[in-house]
């Protein structure tokens, strides 16, 4: 094991250009990078990006230096241009193996050290002059090569599991369209509900650290409830009574009228306590002819997305009003067919859970190997 300054490990390529129209198809911004994923799966811009951008070559390591706590690292899939809020890094091969280099940059060992030297409060950024002075321990190149083989095998297996999850979701979407795409019986969303109401306007001063749970737009995923227990917010029982809040119950559907995407929904789970929701969420409690799980799956279809797109208002801050949301029409097949489909969706969820557990195990193994060999 030997210790090196970072500028002994990596080149920081600062070659830039001002984009022209043909560059828009080969532009990668920080918004195109996914935390924990070295593969770039989307890129491009509708118009030529403004301002100078970094030149990148296929195989370069792209590192998001702005808001580095998001831990965005990826390998450039082609020659092109990259956001000036990132760094284009290349290995110094006398010290680091090229196959091991991106794995090192994406490791918590490197990223945690880099994040500590970020400067700025609103958009903390890492400066090269500080990063180049950081010191890291690296094993010999033969050891790096062995580690790279193991870690890439883990990474590829994880990627295969993630692909299976995506394909499983697509299969269920296709099944929905096949079963219900030609359903003639449709009804407006509001007409299918016993409750169709906005959540409550809860100011910061009304929030508390305990009491009745406040479910916010950030808890609403794309057909999933996102538990943010460590950042959960509450209101007191006194505030609940004073503001005459509307309580939500397990099995209710919540729809976010704000991005991203607009009109995504989730079913309220049993969170073990009373709950309300925020004003930018619409509470949907269905009559008996619609199953919440069926509707949740419907919100993932192109039919739903196109209707929402037609009803969205605003330019800089897009949203959908409760009135427009209520006008969205929903196919209403008989309950038995809904139940059959829901069972298919539940089997999908079971498979996804098992795959996600396998991914967690792989992540734990990956981090353990990095820790044992780097620190």
GUGUDREN-641549 format. One line per 3 residues: number of its first residue (from 1); their letters; for each residue x negated, y negated, z of N, C-alpha, C. Coordinates in steps of 0.02 Angstrom, whole numbers. Each point is the difference from the previous one (the first is absolute). Example, Ala and Ser with C-alpha at 12.3 -4.5 7.8 and 13.67 -1.06 7.14 Angstrom:
<pts>
1	as	-660 284 390 45 -59 0 -45 -60 0; 18 -53 -36 -42 -59 3 39 -55 37
</pts>
This chain:
<pts>
1	xxx	-43 60 0 43 -60 0 -45 -62 0; 14 -46 -45 -39 -62 -4 49 -59 2; -25 -58 22 42 -60 8 -18 -51 -54
4	xxx	52 -28 -31 -10 -47 -55 46 -60 8; -25 -59 -23 45 -57 -9 44 14 -60; 59 -30 0 47 16 -53 -26 -19 -69
7	xxx	-40 -54 -5 -25 -18 -66 -55 47 -24; -22 45 44 -45 54 -22 40 60 -26; 65 1 16 44 55 -20 38 -16 -64
10	xxx	20 -64 -7 45 -17 -55 -20 -65 -34; 14 -2 -66 -2 -62 -39 70 -33 6; 1 -65 6 62 -38 -3 1 -36 -67
13	xxx	37 26 -48 2 -30 -67 45 -62 1; -27 -57 -19 38 -63 1 11 -28 -69; -11 39 -52 13 -24 -69 74 -14 -8
16	xxx	15 -58 -29 70 -21 -5 17 -22 -71; 64 -7 -13 24 -30 -62 68 -31 12; 17 -48 -42 67 -28 2 43 41 -47
19	xxx	53 32 25 39 47 -41 32 -33 -61; 3 38 -54 38 -19 -60 59 49 -5; 42 -11 -49 63 38 -3 -12 76 -3
22	xxx	-51 22 -37 -10 72 -6 -26 33 64; -21 -41 49 -23 27 63 56 22 46; 61 -22 -14 55 12 47 15 74 9
25	xxx	-14 41 -51 16 71 5 -52 39 40; -59 -30 11 -53 34 36 -20 -40 62; 51 -29 32 -11 -37 62 23 40 60
28	xxx	-41 2 50 18 32 64 -4 -52 55; 56 -10 35 1 -45 57 5 40 65; -7 -34 56 5 34 64 69 32 9
31	xxx	50 -28 -33 68 28 6 5 68 -35; -48 16 -42 0 64 -35 -35 56 39; -34 -19 54 -37 50 40 43 23 59
34	xxx	-3 65 13 37 29 56 -48 21 55; 16 -19 61 -42 20 57 -6 76 4; -61 23 8 -10 72 7 0 39 -64
37	xxx	1 -34 -58 3 34 -64 -55 -28 -46; -49 41 -16 -55 -22 -43 20 -4 -74; 58 26 -16 23 1 -70 45 -60 -13
40	xxx	-13 -35 -55 43 -56 -21 55 29 -44; 63 -11 19 56 29 -37 41 -52 -39; -15 -63 9 36 -53 -36 -47 -59 -10
43	xxx	13 -39 -51 -43 -56 -16 35 -44 -51; -31 -55 -19 27 -44 -52 39 -58 27; 8 -50 -42 36 -61 16 41 -21 -61
46	xxx	57 -31 11 43 -21 -56 -32 -56 -41; -40 -41 34 -37 -54 -34 -73 4 22; -43 -34 -35 -70 0 18 -8 -31 69
49	xxx	-34 34 46 -9 -27 68 -37 -67 -1; 17 -43 46 -31 -66 4 -64 3 41; -46 -45 -17 -63 -5 37 -49 54 -18
52	xxx	-62 -9 19 -52 49 -16 11 65 37; -14 55 -34 6 67 30 -67 37 -6; -8 50 42 -61 39 -1 1 51 -56
55	xxx	-56 7 -35 -5 52 -50 -14 67 35; 34 52 -22 -11 67 29 -12 50 -56; -36 52 16 -12 55 -46 31 64 29
58	xxx	18 45 -44 29 64 22 -48 34 49; 27 21 57 -40 32 52 -22 -45 55; 6 -67 -10 -17 -47 54 47 11 59
61	xxx	-25 -17 59 43 3 60 29 -69 12; 66 -4 2 36 -63 11 20 -4 73; -20 -54 32 11 -8 72 36 -65 13
64	xxx	57 3 33 39 -60 17 -31 -36 59; -35 -54 -13 -33 -37 54 48 -47 37; 54 -18 -34 51 -42 33 50 45 35
67	xxx	16 -16 62 43 43 41 -27 72 -1; -64 5 16 -34 65 -4 31 51 48; 38 -25 51 33 46 46 50 45 -35
70	xxx	19 -17 -62 44 43 -39 -38 61 -28; -66 -3 4 -43 57 -20 14 23 -71; -6 -46 -47 11 15 -70 -67 11 -36
73	xxx	-12 62 -20 -60 19 -36 21 47 -56; -27 -10 -61 18 44 -55 -57 2 -51; 5 48 -44 -50 8 -54 30 -28 -64
76	xxx	-37 -44 -34 25 -31 -62 10 54 -53; 61 6 -28 13 52 -50 -20 -18 -70; -20 -64 -10 -20 -23 -67 -39 -65 6
79	xxx	-31 -22 -54 -31 -66 -2 55 -53 -1; -9 -53 37 51 -52 1 -18 -56 48; 51 -30 29 -11 -55 47 36 16 66
82	xxx	-29 -26 54 25 14 67 9 -66 38; 45 1 47 16 -59 41 -63 -30 31; -3 -66 0 -55 -35 33 5 4 76
85	xxx	55 28 25 7 11 72 -28 68 20; -36 31 -46 -31 64 14 -75 -2 -14; -32 57 7 -70 9 -18 -5 59 -48
88	xxx	-47 -6 -47 -16 56 -44 -67 27 22; 0 61 27 -59 29 31 -26 59 -42; -67 5 -2 -33 55 -34 -55 28 45
91	xxx	-10 66 -2 -49 31 46 -72 -11 -22; -44 -7 50 -72 2 -13 -21 72 9; -11 33 -56 -4 73 -2 -62 29 34
94	xxx	-48 -43 17 -58 27 38 18 11 73; 57 -27 22 22 5 69 65 39 8; 45 -7 -50 67 29 7 19 37 -64
97	xxx	29 59 7 23 40 -56 62 -33 -31; 3 -7 -66 58 -33 -32 67 32 15; 1 67 9 62 33 16 21 -13 73
100	xxx	-48 -9 43 13 -12 71 18 -74 13; -26 -44 -42 7 -73 12 72 -23 10; 48 15 -46 69 -23 12 31 29 64
103	xxx	-19 61 17 25 30 62 -26 -36 61; -63 -22 -4 -30 -39 54 35 -68 8; 12 -35 -57 33 -65 3 71 5 27
106	xxx	34 55 -16 69 10 22 5 27 71; -57 16 31 1 30 67 14 -52 54; 30 22 54 10 -44 58 -67 -24 28
109	xxx	-51 40 -7 -67 -18 23 -22 -66 -32; 8 -5 -66 -18 -62 -34 52 -54 10; 64 17 -11 52 -51 0 9 -33 68
112	xxx	-3 38 54 9 -29 66 -55 -50 15; -61 15 -21 -56 -47 10 9 -62 -43; 24 9 -62 9 -57 -45 56 -45 24
115	xxx	54 29 24 58 -39 23 -20 -46 58; -45 22 41 -21 -39 59 -33 -66 -19; -28 -4 -61 -34 -62 -20 44 -44 -44
118	xxx	64 18 -7 46 -42 -38 6 -68 33; 7 -52 -41 7 -68 26 65 -31 -27; 31 -43 40 63 -30 -19 57 31 38
121	xxx	54 -38 8 57 24 40 58 23 -44; 20 -41 -50 58 18 -41 -16 56 -48; -56 -4 -34 -21 51 -48 -74 16 13
124	xxx	-15 37 53 -69 15 17 -38 33 -58; -60 -25 -12 -39 21 -58 -71 18 21; -29 48 -35 -69 21 14 -46 -35 -49
127	xxx	-53 -32 26 -49 -33 -42 -60 47 -11; -26 -1 -62 -57 43 -16 -60 -15 44; -12 -64 14 -59 -18 40 1 33 68
130	xxx	60 13 27 5 35 64 -1 76 -10; 36 23 -52 5 72 -11 -67 30 -16; -41 -35 -39 -64 29 -22 -47 12 58
133	xxx	12 -34 57 -44 8 58 21 58 46; 61 25 -10 22 56 43 -43 61 -12; -11 38 53 -42 60 -5 42 63 9
136	xxx	-17 51 -40 36 63 2 -49 58 -2; 18 53 35 -39 62 -2 24 44 -58; -47 26 -39 18 45 -54 -43 63 4
139	xxx	30 58 -12 -40 62 -4 -41 1 -64; -42 49 -8 -40 7 -61 46 11 -60; -26 -13 -60 41 9 -60 23 72 -8
142	xxx	-41 51 12 26 69 -5 59 13 47; -3 -28 60 57 8 46 61 -39 -26; -12 -60 -26 55 -39 -29 34 39 -56
145	xxx	-39 34 -41 28 37 -56 44 58 24; -22 33 53 41 54 29 64 -28 30; -6 -56 36 59 -32 29 48 -22 -54
148	xxx	-27 -27 -55 43 -24 -54 43 56 -29; -30 59 -8 37 57 -27 58 18 46; -13 2 65 52 18 48 54 -54 2
151	xxx	-21 -63 6 48 -55 8 42 -10 -63; -31 8 -59 40 -6 -61 50 56 -7; -19 60 24 47 57 0 60 -15 44
154	xxx	-13 -28 60 54 -20 45 43 -54 -33; -33 -50 -29 35 -56 -32 43 24 -58; -26 47 -40 38 25 -58 61 42 23
157	xxx	-10 38 54 56 40 26 54 -47 26; -20 -51 35 48 -50 25 38 -32 -58; -37 -17 -54 32 -29 -58 50 47 -33
160	xxx	-16 65 0 46 50 -28 64 4 41; -7 -3 66 59 1 43 43 -63 -11; -33 -57 -7 37 -62 -12 36 2 -66
163	xxx	-31 31 -50 32 8 -66 61 45 6; -5 53 40 57 45 11 58 -37 32; -15 -44 48 52 -39 32 35 -44 -52
166	xxx	-39 -32 -42 29 -43 -52 43 40 -48; -25 58 -21 38 41 -47 64 27 31; -3 16 65 60 23 35 53 -54 2
169	xxx	-21 -62 13 47 -56 0 31 -9 -69; -41 4 -52 26 -8 -68 49 55 -18; -14 60 24 45 57 -14 69 -12 31
172	xxx	1 -25 61 64 -13 33 37 -58 -34; -36 -51 -22 31 -55 -37 33 27 -64; -36 43 -35 27 30 -61 62 42 15
175	xxx	-2 36 56 58 42 20 60 -44 14; -11 -58 32 55 -46 14 33 -22 -65; -41 -21 -48 26 -24 -64 38 55 -36
178	xxx	-27 61 3 32 57 -34 68 16 32; 4 -5 67 62 18 34 52 -55 -2; -22 -63 1 48 -55 10 -4 -55 -52
181	xxx	-44 8 -50 -8 -53 -49 62 -15 -40; 44 50 -9 60 -11 -40 63 -6 43; -9 -15 64 58 -7 45 41 -61 -19
184	xxx	63 11 -16 44 -55 -21 27 -39 60; 10 34 55 28 -34 58 -53 -42 34; 8 -65 -4 -47 -47 31 39 -50 42
187	xxx	-34 -27 51 33 -49 43 -52 -49 24; 22 -61 16 -47 -50 26 -25 22 68; -62 -17 15 -31 20 63 42 -23 60
190	xxx	22 -63 -2 37 -26 57 65 37 11; 32 21 -54 65 35 7 -8 70 30; -61 26 2 -12 67 26 -17 -1 75
193	xxx	2 -60 30 -25 -7 69 55 -18 50; -9 24 61 41 -25 55 -34 -60 32; -67 -4 -5 -38 -58 22 -47 -19 -56
196	xxx	2 -63 -20 -46 -27 -50 -16 -71 23; -53 -7 39 -12 -64 34 -74 -14 5; -16 -64 6 -70 -20 9 -22 13 72
199	xxx	-65 8 7 -28 4 67 2 -68 34; -37 -7 53 4 -61 41 -62 -44 -8; 12 -64 7 -55 -49 -2 -33 -1 70
202	xxx	-58 29 4 -35 4 64 -63 -42 -4; -1 -56 35 -60 -42 0 -55 31 43; -61 -23 -11 -57 27 37 10 -8 75
205	xxx	30 -56 20 9 -12 72 50 49 32; 41 31 -43 50 47 26 -27 72 3; -60 11 -27 -28 67 0 -34 16 66
208	xxx	-4 65 14 -27 22 64 -44 62 -11; -32 22 52 -43 59 -4 37 64 19; 60 -6 24 40 58 19 74 -17 -9
211	xxx	42 52 0 72 -12 -4 30 35 -59; 40 -36 -39 34 27 -59 -46 -9 -60; -10 53 -38 -49 0 -55 25 -44 -58
214	xxx	-46 -41 -26 14 -41 -59 -32 34 -60; 41 27 -45 -26 31 -61 -5 -55 -53; -61 -8 -27 -13 -54 -47 -10 27 -71
217	xxx	-7 -47 -48 -7 21 -70 -63 44 -9; -51 -11 40 -61 40 -4 10 72 20; 55 15 35 15 69 19 37 37 -56
220	xxx	21 -37 -51 39 31 -53 -46 16 -59; -13 64 -10 -40 21 -56 44 16 -59; -30 30 -52 38 19 -59 32 67 13
223	xxx	61 -1 28 36 60 20 -34 36 58; -30 -39 45 -28 28 61 -4 -53 54; 7 23 61 -8 -45 58 -74 1 20
226	xxx	-30 -59 6 -70 -6 18 -5 -20 73; -26 45 41 -5 -13 71 -63 -41 14; 8 -59 28 -57 -42 19 2 -10 75
229	xxx	-1 56 35 11 -1 72 -47 -47 37; -63 -2 -22 -49 -41 35 14 -75 -9; 37 -17 -53 17 -70 -12 75 -12 5
232	xxx	35 44 33 72 -5 5 20 -63 38; 57 -28 -20 27 -59 35 68 18 29; 20 -38 50 61 13 36 34 -65 17
235	xxx	63 5 22 34 -57 33 28 26 66; 10 -45 46 28 20 64 75 13 -6; 27 36 49 72 13 0 39 -65 7
238	xxx	-28 -47 37 33 -65 8 4 -37 -66; -55 3 -39 0 -33 -66 49 34 -47; 5 66 4 47 38 -42 71 -24 13
241	xxx	18 -8 63 68 -23 18 10 -73 -20; -51 -41 12 7 -72 -13 9 -14 -74; -36 36 -43 3 -11 -72 54 42 -34
244	xxx	35 42 38 51 44 -28 -27 40 -59; -56 33 12 -34 38 -53 40 61 -22; -12 21 -62 31 60 -27 -46 59 12
247	xxx	23 50 35 -43 58 15 0 47 -60; -58 30 -13 -5 52 -52 -10 67 33; 22 53 -34 0 67 30 -36 49 -47
250	xxx	-25 55 29 -30 53 -42 49 22 -55; -24 4 -61 43 18 -56 22 -60 -41; -3 -61 29 13 -60 -40 -55 -8 -52
253	xxx	17 -33 -55 -49 -16 -52 -16 -74 5; -64 -16 -3 -22 -70 -1 -30 -15 -68; 19 -56 -29 -27 -21 -65 -35 -67 9
256	xxx	-63 -4 -20 -37 -63 3 17 -41 -62; 19 -62 11 15 -44 -56 -61 -40 -23; -58 15 29 -62 -32 -18 -47 50 -32
259	xxx	-51 -23 -37 -50 46 -29 -38 35 56; -34 56 -10 -16 27 -64 10 75 0; 44 30 -41 43 -34 -48 64 -25 34
262	xxx	33 -45 -34 65 -25 24 51 56 -1; 39 3 54 56 48 7 -23 71 13; -61 8 25 -20 67 24 41 15 62
265	xxx	6 64 16 42 17 57 -30 56 42; 27 9 59 -18 57 42 60 17 44; 1 62 23 51 21 48 -29 -10 70
268	xxx	39 -29 44 -23 -12 68 -7 68 36; -60 15 25 -8 63 37 20 -8 73; 0 53 37 12 -4 72 -66 -22 33
271	xxx	-4 -63 18 -63 -26 29 2 1 77; 52 29 27 2 9 73 20 -62 39; 25 -50 -34 22 -60 35 49 -38 -44
274	xxx	36 -49 28 44 -41 -39 -40 -44 -47; 31 -22 -55 -38 -38 -50 45 -50 -36; -31 -52 -26 32 -48 -45 -48 -8 -59
277	xxx	21 -39 -49 -45 -13 -57 -2 -74 -16; -48 -19 -42 -12 -70 -15 48 -27 -53; 2 -66 -6 50 -33 -43 -10 16 -73
280	xxx	-61 17 -21 -13 15 -71 14 73 -17; 31 36 46 20 69 -11 76 4 0; 27 41 -44 72 12 -1 14 68 31
283	xxx	48 2 45 20 62 34 55 33 -42; -10 62 -18 48 38 -40 22 61 40; 65 3 15 28 59 34 54 28 -47
286	xxx	-11 59 -27 42 26 -53 65 32 26; 50 -3 -43 60 40 10 -18 73 -14; 49 44 8 -15 71 -3 -17 26 -70
289	xxx	15 -39 -53 -12 27 -67 -72 -6 -24; -42 -33 39 -71 -7 -20 -45 23 57; -48 43 -16 -50 21 49 -59 -48 -1
292	xxx	-23 -23 58 -57 -47 1 -62 27 -37; -14 65 8 -58 29 -33 7 -2 -77; 61 10 -23 13 -5 -72 -13 -70 -25
295	xxx	25 -50 36 -9 -69 -21 -75 -19 3; -35 23 51 -71 -15 6 -37 23 -63; 16 60 -24 -32 25 -60 22 -40 -62
298	xxx	62 -23 0 23 -40 -57 -41 -64 -7; -21 -29 55 -39 -63 -3 -68 9 -33; -20 62 -13 -64 12 -33 8 9 -76
301	xxx	61 -5 -25 13 12 -71 -6 -63 -42; -13 7 -65 -2 -59 -44 66 -37 -3; 56 37 6 66 -32 -3 7 -52 56
304	xxx	-20 19 60 4 -46 57 -48 -59 -11; -62 15 -21 -50 -52 -9 22 -52 -52; 30 22 -54 23 -46 -52 56 -45 25
307	xxx	46 27 38 53 -41 28 -28 -53 48; -45 22 43 -30 -48 47 -36 -56 -38; -36 18 -52 -36 -50 -40 48 -52 -28
310	xxx	59 21 -21 49 -46 -28 27 -48 53; 0 21 63 30 -40 54 -50 -42 39; -65 10 -12 -51 -36 38 2 -74 -18
313	xxx	-10 -43 51 -3 -72 -11 -65 -28 27; -17 -60 -23 -60 -33 24 -59 14 -46; -48 -47 -1 -59 8 -42 -62 12 42
316	xxx	-16 -48 44 -60 9 42 13 47 58; 61 -1 26 18 44 56 63 38 -20; -9 57 -31 58 38 -24 34 38 57
319	xxx	66 8 -9 39 36 49 66 20 -32; 40 39 36 67 15 -23 48 -17 56; 55 -33 -17 49 -18 51 41 61 20
322	xxx	31 -4 59 44 55 21 58 8 -48; 27 -56 -25 56 3 -47 -20 39 -62; -57 -17 -29 -22 34 -61 -17 73 14
325	xxx	-29 13 57 -16 68 18 64 42 5; 51 -30 28 64 36 7 33 15 -66; -19 -37 -53 31 11 -66 -34 56 -39
328	xxx	-57 24 24 -34 55 -34 46 61 0; 6 32 -58 44 59 -4 -40 64 11; 32 47 34 -32 63 19 41 58 -28
331	xxx	-32 48 -33 37 60 -21 24 39 61; 63 22 -2 30 34 58 24 70 -22; -45 48 0 21 70 -15 34 30 61
334	xxx	28 60 -8 34 31 57 -52 19 54; 24 5 61 -45 11 57 -40 65 -5; 30 52 -27 -35 64 -5 -63 -6 -43
337	xxx	6 -35 -56 -58 -10 -43 -52 -45 34; 23 -49 38 -47 -42 38 -39 43 50; 36 46 34 -32 42 50 -53 46 -31
340	xxx	16 27 -60 -48 42 -35 -64 -39 -15; 10 -61 -24 -59 -41 -17 -39 -19 63; 35 -17 53 -35 -19 62 -42 58 26
343	xxx	24 61 -8 -40 58 21 -64 5 -41; 5 -15 -65 -59 -1 -43 -49 -52 25; 26 -59 16 -43 -55 24 -32 18 67
346	xxx	36 35 43 -28 20 65 -56 50 -9; 7 46 -49 -54 47 -15 -61 -38 -25; 11 -51 -41 -54 -43 -23 -36 -33 59
349	xxx	40 -26 47 -29 -33 58 -41 48 43; 24 62 5 -38 50 38 -67 14 -33; 1 7 -66 -63 12 -37 -47 -60 6
352	xxx	28 -60 -4 -42 -60 6 -31 -5 70; 39 18 50 -26 -2 69 -60 47 6; 7 61 -27 -54 49 5 -62 -24 -38
355	xxx	11 -30 -59 -56 -26 -38 -33 -59 35; 40 -43 30 -29 -57 37 -39 23 61; 24 53 33 -38 27 57 -67 28 -24
358	xxx	1 33 -58 -63 25 -28 -47 -57 -18; 27 -55 -25 -41 -58 -16 -30 -30 63; 39 -2 55 -27 -25 63 -58 43 24
361	xxx	7 66 -8 -54 45 20 -63 -12 -42; 10 -11 -65 -57 -14 -44 -33 -66 19; 41 -51 16 -28 -64 21 -41 7 64
364	xxx	25 40 47 -36 11 62 -66 35 -13; 1 51 -44 -61 36 -17 -50 -47 -34; 25 -41 -46 -42 -48 -37 -35 -47 49
367	xxx	39 -29 45 -29 -48 48 -49 34 47; 14 62 18 -45 36 45 -68 13 -34; 3 17 -64 -63 12 -37 -40 -65 -6
370	xxx	34 -55 -14 -33 -66 -5 -32 -17 68; 39 7 53 -25 -17 67 -60 42 21; 3 64 -16 -54 46 20 -64 -15 -40
373	xxx	7 -28 -60 -59 -9 -42 -22 -72 -9; 44 -47 17 -17 -71 -7 5 -36 67; 55 9 34 9 -35 64 69 -30 5
</pts>
